[in-house]
Amino acid sequence: MNLVPFFCSTIFLGTIVKNSVWKQLASSIHSSGRLAVIAITGGGSQAVGKLLSVPGGSQTLLEAVVPYSLAALTDFLGGAPDQACSEPTARAMAMTAWMRAKKLGADPLSAVGVGVTASLISDVPKRGEHRIHVGVQTAIATTSYSLTLTKGKRTREQEERLSARLLLLALGEACKADDDACHARFERMLLDGEQIQRGQQQALAQWTQLLLGKQPYVLLPPTTNKALPKVLFPGAFNPLHEGHRLMAEIAEQLTQSNVSYEMSVTNVDKPPLDFVEISNRLASIAKHDPTRSVLLTAAPTFSEKAALASNCTFVVGADTLQRIADLHYYGDDTKLRDLAIRNIGEANCRFLVFGRKLEGEFCSLSDLEIPLELTELCEEVPESQFREDVSSSALRERQ
């Protein structure tokens, strides 16, 4: 009896069965009515081919991008990530992809953004873990999936296949597709000790309304007073630290007004905030400065903040004020920069400026080379009254 043909046909049929369940998942995704933008770096690109190998791909895929280099990833996100391959970066990629889907005309309530970042086998041995992170963003939730792989047990092709299939599973869940068979197949691909870590943050209704542009801001805790705070301290607060708290206290003393933190979900030189980031940062502020309110906005520039909160004093560091004057943020167009400053002044907004370290040197307002029109909107807090050299980025690097 010749067993070779039988053995080969068994393998062939097994491959057909495996491929068929993933094709069924792709078909289910295509029929879900969801439109997606997918961003991939490091691994997972085979998922795009799998989606498009099944008829109906145009019903799902608006765009797929591969920002593979750090420069490309930074450009895609709108700011450099702390780490290229991490769960927060996958979430930021997903939020950016969701915003892109919205811009491309997808119904925001049915749009899906997917971000994948992976560190797999390469031609240069890696000291760190081999890992895959997938983020999925919708208008109502941020979801993440992380998988650490056992090093030295798979080929690059096998790790790439895992990345692609984890992406498909994540997209399938967002599309409410029938993925039980694929989940079972995927679990059998994992080695002992390997397990998907899933996290999710549901949005508060106000966060969704803010993201959809149906609400200009969210003030926390809620208040019946419709007037916005007159002194705002804008920042990312990642994390909130003692310098922030001290600046807020001094600003209250100088202005004789309550100071509220302001945090924008979009930023001119940082990745956008997903719902996990919003929740974490609000929780940190509530823990470390519980009596202070927070204004959550979608106003990344100070001209937009001024339009939202006229007659306001902004609490800023010298580094932030320097960026307001930096032509880089205006496409090197002096007229656009001057118009933005003029708009801030016409909204009757001013700046309370605290000294900060810039390129290793402590700088105050008087040390900055900025347009006179901007200087005239500012009041300086002297170094004798405030100097705190701690920064959020330095604190994150130590973690």
TORMI-451746 format. One record per residue (C-alpha): x, y, z. Coordinates in steps of 0.2 Angstrom, whole numbers, padded with zeros to 4 digits, always signed. Layout:
BEGIN
XYZ/...
//
This chain:
BEGIN
+0000+0000+0000/+0007+0017-0005/+0005+0029+0010/+0014+0044+0003/-0001+0050-0008/-0013+0047+0006/-0002+0057+0018/+0001+0071+0006/-0018+0072+0002/-0022+0073+0021/-0010+0088+0023/-0018+0096+0008/-0035+0094+0015/-0030+0100+0032/-0023+0116+0024/-0039+0119+0014/-0049+0117+0030/-0037+0129+0039/-0038+0142+0025/-0057+0140+0023/-0061+0146+0041/-0050+0161+0039/-0059+0165+0022/-0075+0163+0031/-0070+0175+0044/-0065+0188+0030/-0082+0185+0021/-0091+0188+0038/-0080+0204+0041/-0085+0210+0023/-0103+0208+0026/-0103+0217+0043/-0106+0234+0036/-0090+0241+0044/-0077+0251+0035/-0059+0250+0041/-0042+0258+0040/-0028+0247+0045/-0010+0253+0049/+0004+0240+0051/+0022+0241+0056/+0034+0227+0061/+0022+0212+0056/+0004+0207+0051/+0004+0213+0033/-0002+0196+0027/-0019+0200+0034/-0022+0213+0021/-0019+0200+0007/-0031+0188+0016/-0044+0201+0017/-0043+0205-0001/-0041+0187-0007/-0060+0185-0003/-0073+0194-0014/-0080+0210-0005/-0064+0218+0001/-0070+0235-0005/-0085+0233+0007/-0072+0233+0022/-0055+0241+0018/-0054+0259+0015/-0035+0260+0016/-0020+0250+0022/-0004+0259+0027/+0013+0252+0032/+0023+0265+0041/+0037+0254+0044/+0052+0265+0048/+0052+0276+0064/+0051+0292+0054/+0036+0285+0044/+0027+0279+0060/+0030+0296+0068/+0023+0305+0053/+0008+0294+0053/+0004+0296+0072/+0008+0315+0072/+0021+0313+0085/+0035+0301+0090/+0029+0286+0101/+0039+0282+0117/+0042+0265+0110/+0038+0258+0092/+0032+0241+0098/+0021+0243+0112/+0003+0241+0117/+0000+0261+0119/+0008+0263+0101/-0004+0250+0094/-0019+0259+0102/-0012+0276+0096/-0011+0269+0078/-0029+0262+0079/-0035+0279+0085/-0026+0288+0070/-0033+0275+0058/-0050+0278+0065/-0048+0297+0062/-0042+0293+0045/-0057+0282+0041/-0068+0296+0047/-0059+0308+0036/-0061+0297+0021/-0080+0298+0023/-0085+0282+0034/-0099+0284+0046/-0090+0287+0062/-0101+0276+0072/-0097+0261+0060/-0079+0265+0056/-0065+0254+0063/-0047+0259+0065/-0034+0245+0067/-0016+0247+0072/-0003+0233+0073/+0015+0234+0079/+0026+0219+0081/+0044+0214+0085/+0048+0198+0076/+0063+0188+0070/+0074+0199+0059/+0091+0197+0051/+0099+0205+0067/+0096+0195+0083/+0085+0205+0096/+0088+0206+0114/+0070+0210+0119/+0055+0199+0118/+0046+0194+0101/+0029+0202+0103/+0013+0207+0094/+0002+0221+0099/-0015+0225+0090/-0026+0240+0094/-0044+0242+0088/-0053+0259+0089/-0071+0263+0087/-0082+0277+0092/-0087+0269+0108/-0072+0258+0113/-0053+0256+0113/-0048+0237+0113/-0030+0230+0113/-0023+0213+0111/-0005+0208+0116/+0004+0192+0113/+0022+0188+0119/+0030+0174+0108/+0042+0161+0114/+0059+0166+0106/+0068+0153+0095/+0053+0142+0092/+0046+0149+0076/+0052+0155+0059/+0049+0173+0053/+0035+0167+0042/+0027+0158+0056/+0028+0174+0067/+0021+0184+0053/+0007+0172+0051/+0002+0174+0069/+0003+0193+0068/-0009+0193+0053/-0021+0181+0061/-0022+0191+0077/-0026+0206+0067/-0040+0197+0058/-0047+0190+0075/-0047+0208+0082/-0055+0215+0067/-0068+0201+0067/-0072+0205+0085/-0075+0223+0081/-0086+0218+0066/-0096+0205+0077/-0091+0192+0064/-0092+0173+0067/-0074+0169+0073/-0076+0154+0085/-0068+0142+0073/-0053+0154+0070/-0051+0157+0088/-0050+0139+0091/-0037+0137+0076/-0027+0152+0083/-0026+0144+0101/-0019+0128+0093/-0005+0139+0085/+0001+0145+0102/+0014+0136+0113/+0014+0133+0131/+0014+0149+0141/+0008+0160+0127/-0008+0169+0129/-0017+0184+0122/-0019+0198+0134/-0035+0208+0130/-0039+0225+0137/-0054+0236+0133/-0060+0254+0138/-0078+0258+0135/-0080+0277+0131/-0091+0288+0142/-0105+0295+0131/-0097+0313+0132/-0081+0306+0126/-0089+0299+0110/-0098+0315+0107/-0082+0325+0109/-0073+0313+0097/-0088+0315+0084/-0087+0334+0085/-0105+0335+0092/-0099+0342+0109/-0085+0355+0110/-0078+0350+0127/-0081+0339+0142/-0079+0347+0159/-0075+0335+0173/-0082+0334+0186/-0098+0340+0178/-0106+0356+0184/-0122+0366+0181/-0111+0382+0178/-0110+0383+0159/-0096+0396+0160/-0079+0389+0156/-0064+0391+0168/-0055+0407+0166/-0038+0400+0169/-0033+0384+0160/-0017+0374+0161/-0016+0364+0145/-0005+0349+0144/-0004+0330+0141/+0000+0326+0159/+0008+0309+0155/+0010+0308+0169/+0005+0323+0181/+0019+0327+0192/+0024+0339+0206/+0029+0353+0194/+0012+0353+0186/+0004+0354+0204/+0015+0368+0209/+0012+0378+0193/-0007+0377+0196/-0005+0382+0214/+0006+0397+0209/-0006+0402+0195/-0021+0402+0207/-0012+0414+0218/-0007+0426+0204/-0023+0426+0195/-0035+0424+0210/-0045+0411+0200/-0047+0393+0200/-0036+0384+0188/-0042+0369+0178/-0031+0357+0168/-0035+0356+0149/-0031+0341+0139/-0035+0339+0121/-0038+0322+0113/-0028+0328+0098/-0011+0336+0098/+0000+0345+0086/+0016+0335+0090/+0010+0320+0100/-0001+0304+0095/-0019+0306+0098/-0027+0300+0114/-0038+0284+0114/-0050+0280+0127/-0038+0270+0138/-0026+0285+0138/-0040+0297+0142/-0046+0286+0156/-0028+0283+0163/-0024+0301+0163/-0040+0307+0171/-0038+0294+0184/-0020+0300+0188/-0026+0318+0190/-0040+0313+0201/-0028+0303+0212/-0014+0316+0213/-0024+0333+0212/-0042+0328+0217/-0049+0345+0219/-0044+0351+0202/-0056+0350+0187/-0051+0345+0170/-0057+0352+0153/-0057+0338+0140/-0056+0346+0122/-0052+0342+0104/-0043+0359+0102/-0024+0355+0098/-0018+0372+0095/-0019+0388+0105/-0029+0397+0092/-0042+0384+0094/-0041+0384+0113/-0043+0403+0112/-0058+0402+0101/-0066+0389+0113/-0062+0398+0129/-0061+0417+0126/-0055+0429+0140/-0045+0415+0147/-0027+0415+0154/-0017+0400+0149/-0004+0393+0161/+0011+0387+0150/+0030+0383+0151/+0043+0393+0142/+0045+0378+0130/+0026+0378+0126/+0027+0396+0122/+0042+0394+0111/+0032+0381+0101/+0018+0393+0098/+0030+0405+0090/+0039+0391+0080/+0036+0393+0061/+0038+0374+0059/+0020+0372+0066/+0014+0384+0052/+0022+0376+0037/+0036+0390+0039/+0023+0403+0034/+0026+0419+0045/+0009+0425+0040/+0000+0410+0047/+0010+0411+0063/+0006+0429+0065/-0013+0427+0061/-0014+0413+0075/-0006+0425+0088/-0018+0439+0082/-0033+0427+0084/-0027+0423+0102/-0025+0441+0106/-0042+0446+0099/-0050+0432+0109/-0043+0442+0124/-0033+0427+0130/-0016+0429+0139/-0002+0418+0144/+0006+0415+0162/+0023+0409+0158/+0034+0398+0169/+0052+0395+0166/+0058+0378+0159/+0074+0369+0155/+0077+0371+0136/+0092+0361+0129/+0100+0360+0146/+0098+0378+0151/+0084+0386+0162/+0074+0398+0151/+0062+0411+0156/+0050+0422+0145/+0064+0435+0144/+0076+0423+0137/+0065+0418+0122/+0066+0425+0104/+0048+0426+0100/+0037+0439+0091/+0033+0455+0100/+0015+0452+0097/+0016+0436+0107/+0027+0443+0121/+0014+0457+0124/+0001+0443+0128/+0012+0436+0142/+0016+0438+0160/+0032+0430+0167/+0033+0420+0183/+0051+0423+0189/+0063+0409+0193/+0064+0414+0211/+0045+0410+0212/+0046+0394+0202/+0059+0382+0196/+0055+0363+0194/+0066+0354+0182/+0056+0337+0182/+0047+0333+0165/+0034+0320+0161/+0045+0313+0147/+0060+0310+0159/+0048+0301+0171/+0042+0290+0158/+0060+0285+0153/+0063+0280+0170/+0048+0268+0171/
//
